[in-house]
């Protein structure tokens, strides 16, 4: 059964195309809001889920997007040392303003605001990873190296 894509997922599909990524956004019947739910829906390991986490610089307010393996928790001090600025988590309203997506459906691209993006080195250990596609039910698979290259995202250690 094919489920029609909602507008936000179609926006992600178009953004992927614009980046030269040949992905196919899928709307799932079950939630993909958390890494665990997404892994269950996709039949993959939690480590293969891309968590798109928005942070901002504590002093500058500059937005950052961290693409993190679903099994990892961000070591904020370590990441801050790498990017050169202490971090804080913005509230859900600010995240929606920056990305145009709600938490639980934030994709790695296609945002309302340009976000400096960094990718977790652990994601590159996989041939395929799965990322949110604009809603808590939409997801797509992608080669993590192709994602890194399309975004020009530096690879960093997140844990």
Secondary structure by P-SEA (a helix, b strand, c coil): cbbbbcaaaaaaaaaaaaaccbbbbbbbccccccaaaaaaaacccccccccccccccccccbbbbbbcccccccaaaaaaaaacbbbbbbcaaaaaaacccccccccccccccccbbbbbcccccccbbbbbcccccccccccaaaaaaaacbbbbbcc
